[in-house]
């Protein structure tokens, strides 16, 4: 059990380090080439930095819970964008997704 816990910390440190390196690199590039002047200001937008971090945690960490929570947080913060992208389907998709996630969490909690 101790080895698994140490491995979890190692995964967390690796994912955090990669996320910090990516964000630092993006900010450095932004200072050098000014993304906004090329129409790419969205690259360093705080909402997308959260999405990059979520993707890194999903990719590099064995326990996907942090990545899933960060992705969910990004979805909640950008619900207007998600609804605009989905169009009329979003009227049914969002409640269905909430029911599905709630049901899955309920089943997992009973184990």
Number of C-alpha atoms within 10 A of each C-alpha: 6 7 8 9 10 11 14 15 13 13 17 18 14 16 22 17 13 16 20 13 12 16 17 12 12 16 15 12 13 17 10 9 10 14 17 12 9 8 9 12 12 12 16 16 10 10 15 14 18 17 18 19 22 23 17 19 26 19 13 17 21 12 14 13 12 15 22 15 12 19 20 14 16 17 15 12 12 13 13 11 12 14 15 11 11 13 10 10 11 15 11 9 13 15 11 12 12 11 12 12 12 12 12 11 11 11 10 9 8 6 5
